[in-house]
Amino acid sequence: DNCNEVEVKVLKGRQLFRKEPKILQLNIGLYCNQACTHCHVESSPLRKEETMSAEIAARCLHLLQSTPSIDTLDLTGGAPELNGQFRFLVKMARSWAKENNRKLTIIDRCNLTVLLEPNQEDLVDFLKHNEVRVVASLPCYGEDNVDAQRGRGVFQRSIAALLKLNEAGYGSSRYPELSLDLVYNPSGAFLPPGQSSLEVDYKRELMEKFGITFNNLLTITNMPIKRFADYLAKEGKMKEYMELLVNNFNAGTVEGLMCLDTVSVGWDGAIYDCDFNQQLGMGIIGQSQNESHDDKNSTKKQKLYVFDIESLLDLQKYSVRTDNHCFGCTAGTGSSCQGATA
């Protein structure tokens, strides 16, 4: 309608500037034991070379430690647990936080089946020992829908992994430090239903059928990029889906956009406004704060890397880069890596 058209025009003409950063999200590698149809990262078992180095992981820890406003370290991939730097990052961040009396949430964005992979038998105990919050992808509580998105047999293996997490104390009110959240994303070109009502359905179905408990459900809108964009193009639904996102624009989601308080870092150390911009190569463009890293280009506008800044606060002066895919975060009740935003 006309009101919505006005709101959309306002958003298009508005520059977004980030607040103090609260979340440092690291995509530590694109290797994954799965290749899901909706994956905006296009991860797969073939992507073994695109992986974060020890040097970049150590620099990310330095930036975490030099930015007092950061309260969350969010590790994603790929399957982040299969990256060589995963356990190093978790152990170092947790020990540093305890030594300095800093409250720090460490998130593992887990595909669940990785918990059953060879040589990962101790993974659940490792996560528990380091009080890692598990945010696990389970796009439906029905087997057919999950296997259609994620591969044959994935649902049953996911259930086995959830039971393993529950056995360790995850998802129980008795162990508030062992948070287990599930992530829903639509199986097609439509918006997620209401997060709170869908959570009730998930909790009922998983408890009644499998005896599984968890803390919260997060709903995430499919972004029209990468594999999901390929799906939309193949089905001839790209125009229809973009119209759905734009027509459901909700101005109330803007203040909760994750790009305002999240910094996303790629496996190669490049810095982005969000994980979606990262996958489109839309890096933060600015000036290096560290002349020793590249004297020749230090005063020129360039794509920023973790060695170009001394603190994540250095990024606050740069506006957020936006494009059409951003309507995925502002449609309906909003969408972010932390779930609905409005």
C-alpha positions as CSV (number, residue, x, y, z in Angstrom):
1,D,0.0,0.0,0.0
2,N,1.0,3.7,-0.1
3,C,2.2,3.8,3.5
4,N,4.5,0.9,2.9
5,E,5.9,2.5,-0.3
6,V,6.7,5.6,1.8
7,E,8.5,3.6,4.4
8,V,10.5,1.7,1.8
9,K,11.6,4.9,0.2
10,V,12.7,6.3,3.6
11,L,14.8,3.2,4.2
12,K,16.4,3.4,0.7
13,G,17.4,7.0,1.3
14,R,18.7,6.4,4.8
15,Q,22.2,5.7,5.9
16,L,22.6,3.2,8.7
17,F,25.4,3.8,11.2
18,R,26.5,1.2,13.7
19,K,26.2,1.5,17.4
20,E,28.8,0.2,19.8
21,P,29.6,-3.3,18.7
22,K,28.2,-6.1,20.9
23,I,28.7,-9.2,18.8
24,L,31.8,-10.4,17.0
25,Q,30.8,-13.0,14.5
26,L,33.5,-15.1,12.9
27,N,33.0,-17.2,9.8
28,I,36.0,-19.4,10.4
29,G,35.7,-21.6,7.3
30,L,33.4,-22.8,4.5
31,Y,34.0,-26.5,4.9
32,C,30.9,-28.4,6.1
33,N,29.8,-32.1,6.3
34,Q,26.5,-31.0,4.6
35,A,25.4,-29.1,1.6
36,C,22.0,-27.6,2.4
37,T,19.8,-26.2,-0.3
38,H,19.1,-22.9,1.6
39,C,22.7,-22.3,2.6
40,H,23.6,-18.6,1.9
41,V,27.3,-19.5,2.5
42,E,27.3,-22.3,-0.1
43,S,29.2,-24.5,2.3
44,S,30.0,-28.1,1.4
45,P,32.4,-31.0,2.0
46,L,34.4,-29.8,-1.0
47,R,35.4,-26.4,0.4
48,K,38.4,-27.4,2.5
49,E,40.8,-24.6,1.5
50,E,38.7,-21.7,2.6
51,T,39.6,-21.8,6.3
52,M,40.8,-19.3,8.9
53,S,44.5,-19.3,9.7
54,A,46.0,-19.3,13.3
55,E,47.3,-15.7,12.7
56,I,43.9,-14.3,11.8
57,A,42.2,-16.2,14.7
58,A,44.7,-14.7,17.1
59,R,44.1,-11.2,15.7
60,C,40.4,-11.7,16.1
61,L,40.9,-12.5,19.8
62,H,43.0,-9.4,20.1
63,L,40.1,-7.3,18.7
64,L,37.7,-9.0,21.0
65,Q,39.9,-8.1,24.0
66,S,40.5,-4.5,22.9
67,T,36.7,-3.8,22.5
68,P,35.1,-3.6,25.9
69,S,31.5,-3.4,24.5
70,I,31.7,-6.9,22.9
71,D,29.7,-9.4,25.0
72,T,29.3,-12.2,22.4
73,L,31.7,-14.2,20.3
74,D,29.6,-15.9,17.6
75,L,31.4,-18.7,15.7
76,T,29.9,-19.9,12.4
77,G,30.9,-21.5,9.1
78,G,30.5,-24.0,7.3
79,A,30.6,-26.4,10.2
80,P,32.8,-24.3,12.5
81,E,33.7,-27.2,14.8
82,L,35.5,-28.9,11.9
83,N,37.9,-25.9,11.6
84,G,41.3,-26.2,13.2
85,Q,40.9,-22.8,14.9
86,F,37.5,-23.5,16.6
87,R,38.7,-25.1,19.8
88,F,41.6,-22.6,20.1
89,L,39.2,-19.6,19.8
90,V,36.7,-21.1,22.3
91,K,39.4,-22.0,24.9
92,M,41.3,-18.8,24.6
93,A,38.1,-16.6,24.7
94,R,36.6,-18.4,27.6
95,S,39.8,-18.4,29.7
96,W,40.4,-14.7,29.0
97,A,36.9,-13.8,29.9
98,K,37.2,-15.7,33.3
99,E,40.6,-14.2,34.1
100,N,39.3,-10.7,33.4
101,N,35.9,-11.2,35.0
102,R,34.2,-10.4,31.6
103,K,30.8,-11.8,30.9
104,L,31.1,-13.4,27.5
105,T,28.6,-15.5,25.6
106,I,30.3,-17.9,23.1
107,I,28.0,-19.2,20.4
108,D,28.6,-22.3,18.3
109,R,26.3,-22.3,15.2
110,C,25.9,-26.0,14.9
111,N,24.4,-28.1,12.2
112,L,23.9,-30.9,14.8
113,T,25.1,-33.8,12.6
114,V,28.7,-32.6,13.2
115,L,28.4,-34.0,16.7
116,L,28.2,-37.5,15.2
117,E,31.2,-37.1,12.9
118,P,34.4,-39.2,13.3
119,N,36.9,-37.7,15.8
120,Q,34.2,-35.4,17.3
121,E,33.2,-37.8,20.1
122,D,34.3,-35.4,22.7
123,L,32.8,-32.3,21.1
124,V,29.7,-32.1,23.4
125,D,31.9,-32.4,26.5
126,F,34.2,-29.7,25.1
127,L,31.2,-27.3,24.5
128,K,29.9,-28.0,28.0
129,H,33.2,-27.5,29.7
130,N,33.6,-24.1,28.0
131,E,29.9,-23.1,28.6
132,V,29.3,-22.6,24.9
133,R,25.8,-21.7,23.8
134,V,24.7,-24.0,21.0
135,V,22.5,-22.5,18.3
136,A,21.5,-25.4,16.2
137,S,19.8,-25.5,12.8
138,L,16.6,-27.6,12.6
139,P,14.4,-26.1,9.9
140,C,11.4,-28.2,10.9
141,Y,10.2,-30.7,13.4
142,G,9.2,-33.0,10.6
143,E,11.5,-35.5,9.0
144,D,10.5,-35.0,5.3
145,N,11.0,-31.2,5.4
146,V,14.4,-31.4,7.0
147,D,15.7,-34.1,4.7
148,A,14.5,-32.2,1.7
149,Q,16.5,-29.2,2.7
150,R,19.5,-30.8,4.3
151,G,19.9,-34.3,2.8
152,R,18.6,-37.8,3.4
153,G,19.0,-39.1,6.9
154,V,19.9,-35.6,8.4
155,F,16.7,-35.4,10.5
156,Q,17.3,-38.7,12.4
157,R,21.0,-37.8,13.0
158,S,19.9,-34.3,14.2
159,I,17.6,-35.9,16.7
160,A,20.4,-38.2,17.9
161,A,22.6,-35.1,18.3
162,L,19.9,-33.2,20.3
163,L,19.4,-36.2,22.6
164,K,23.2,-36.2,23.2
165,L,23.1,-32.5,24.0
166,N,20.2,-33.0,26.4
167,E,22.0,-35.8,28.1
168,A,24.9,-33.4,28.8
169,G,22.5,-30.9,30.4
170,Y,21.9,-28.6,27.4
171,G,18.4,-27.2,27.1
172,S,17.6,-27.8,30.7
173,S,16.4,-25.1,33.2
174,R,18.8,-26.8,35.7
175,Y,21.8,-25.7,33.7
176,P,21.2,-22.1,32.6
177,E,24.8,-21.8,31.4
178,L,24.1,-24.6,28.8
179,S,21.7,-22.9,26.4
180,L,20.4,-24.8,23.5
181,D,18.5,-22.8,20.9
182,L,17.1,-24.1,17.6
183,V,16.9,-22.2,14.3
184,Y,13.9,-22.4,11.9
185,N,14.1,-21.1,8.3
186,P,11.4,-21.5,5.7
187,S,11.5,-24.4,3.2
188,G,10.4,-22.2,0.3
189,A,9.7,-18.6,-0.9
190,F,7.7,-17.5,2.1
191,L,8.2,-15.6,5.4
192,P,8.6,-17.4,8.7
193,P,5.6,-17.6,10.9
194,G,5.5,-15.9,14.3
195,Q,8.5,-16.9,16.4
196,S,6.8,-17.4,19.7
197,S,3.9,-19.4,18.4
198,L,6.2,-21.6,16.3
199,E,8.4,-22.2,19.4
200,V,5.3,-23.6,21.2
201,D,4.8,-26.1,18.3
202,Y,8.5,-27.1,18.2
203,K,8.6,-27.7,22.0
204,R,5.4,-29.8,21.9
205,E,6.4,-31.9,18.9
206,L,10.0,-32.6,20.0
207,M,9.0,-33.4,23.5
208,E,6.1,-35.7,22.6
209,K,7.9,-37.6,19.9
210,F,11.5,-37.7,21.1
211,G,11.6,-36.3,24.7
212,I,13.8,-33.4,23.6
213,T,14.0,-30.1,25.4
214,F,15.5,-26.8,24.3
215,N,15.5,-23.1,25.4
216,N,14.5,-20.9,22.5
217,L,13.5,-21.0,18.8
218,L,14.9,-18.4,16.5
219,T,13.2,-17.8,13.1
220,I,15.4,-16.5,10.2
221,T,14.2,-15.4,6.8
222,N,15.9,-16.9,3.8
223,M,18.0,-14.2,2.1
224,P,17.7,-14.0,-1.7
225,I,21.4,-14.7,-2.2
226,K,23.7,-17.6,-3.1
227,R,22.0,-21.1,-3.1
228,F,18.5,-19.7,-2.2
229,A,18.8,-17.1,-5.0
230,D,19.7,-20.0,-7.4
231,Y,16.6,-21.8,-6.2
232,L,14.4,-18.8,-6.7
233,A,15.8,-18.2,-10.2
234,K,15.3,-21.9,-11.2
235,E,11.7,-21.8,-10.0
236,G,11.1,-18.4,-11.6
237,K,10.2,-16.9,-8.2
238,M,12.9,-14.2,-7.7
239,K,10.6,-11.3,-8.6
240,E,7.7,-12.7,-6.5
241,Y,10.0,-13.2,-3.5
242,M,11.5,-9.8,-3.6
243,E,8.0,-8.3,-3.9
244,L,7.0,-10.3,-0.8
245,L,10.0,-8.9,1.2
246,V,9.4,-5.3,0.1
247,N,5.6,-5.4,0.5
248,N,6.1,-6.7,4.1
249,F,8.6,-4.1,5.0
250,N,8.3,-3.2,8.7
251,A,9.9,0.0,9.9
252,G,9.8,-1.3,13.4
253,T,12.6,-3.8,12.5
254,V,15.2,-1.1,11.6
255,E,16.4,-0.3,15.1
256,G,17.0,-4.0,15.7
257,L,19.0,-4.7,12.6
258,M,22.0,-6.9,13.4
259,C,24.4,-4.9,11.2
260,L,24.1,-2.0,13.8
261,D,25.8,-3.9,16.6
262,T,27.5,-6.9,15.0
263,V,30.8,-7.1,13.2
264,S,31.3,-10.0,10.8
265,V,34.7,-11.3,9.9
266,G,35.4,-13.8,7.1
267,W,37.8,-16.7,7.2
268,D,40.4,-14.5,5.4
269,G,40.1,-11.7,7.9
270,A,38.0,-9.3,5.8
271,I,35.5,-7.3,7.8
272,Y,31.8,-6.9,7.0
273,D,28.6,-5.4,8.3
274,C,26.9,-8.8,8.5
275,D,27.2,-12.4,7.4
276,F,25.0,-11.8,4.3
277,N,27.1,-8.9,3.1
278,Q,30.1,-11.2,3.6
279,Q,28.8,-13.8,1.2
280,L,28.2,-11.1,-1.4
281,G,31.7,-9.7,-0.9
282,M,30.4,-6.3,0.3
283,G,33.2,-5.5,2.7
284,I,33.5,-2.4,4.9
285,I,35.4,0.2,3.0
286,G,37.6,2.5,5.0
287,Q,41.1,3.6,6.0
288,S,43.6,1.4,7.7
289,Q,44.4,2.4,11.3
290,N,47.6,0.4,11.2
291,E,50.2,1.8,8.8
292,S,52.6,-1.0,9.4
293,H,50.2,-3.4,7.8
294,D,50.3,-1.7,4.4
295,D,52.2,1.6,4.3
296,K,51.4,2.2,0.6
297,N,47.7,2.0,1.0
298,S,47.2,3.1,4.6
299,T,45.6,6.5,3.6
300,K,43.5,5.2,0.8
301,K,40.0,3.9,1.0
302,Q,40.2,0.1,0.9
303,K,38.4,-3.1,2.0
304,L,39.2,-3.4,5.7
305,Y,40.8,-6.5,7.3
306,V,41.4,-7.4,10.9
307,F,45.0,-6.1,10.7
308,D,43.8,-2.6,9.6
309,I,42.1,-1.7,12.9
310,E,43.1,-1.8,16.6
311,S,39.6,-2.0,18.0
312,L,36.2,-2.8,16.6
313,L,35.2,0.6,17.8
314,D,37.2,2.0,14.9
315,L,34.4,0.9,12.6
316,Q,31.7,3.1,14.1
317,K,32.5,6.0,11.7
318,Y,31.6,4.0,8.6
319,S,28.0,3.6,7.4
320,V,26.5,0.2,6.8
321,R,26.5,-1.0,3.2
322,T,23.0,-2.0,2.0
323,D,21.4,-3.5,-1.1
324,N,18.1,-5.2,-2.1
325,H,18.8,-8.4,0.0
326,C,18.5,-6.2,3.2
327,F,14.8,-6.3,2.8
328,G,15.0,-9.9,4.1
329,C,15.9,-8.5,7.5
330,T,13.1,-5.9,7.5
331,A,10.2,-8.0,6.3
332,G,7.4,-9.1,8.7
333,T,8.7,-9.5,12.3
334,G,12.3,-9.0,11.1
335,S,15.2,-11.4,10.9
336,S,18.7,-11.6,12.3
337,C,21.2,-14.2,13.4
338,Q,19.6,-13.8,16.8
339,G,16.1,-14.4,15.4
340,A,13.1,-12.1,14.9
341,T,13.7,-8.4,15.7
342,A,10.3,-6.9,16.1
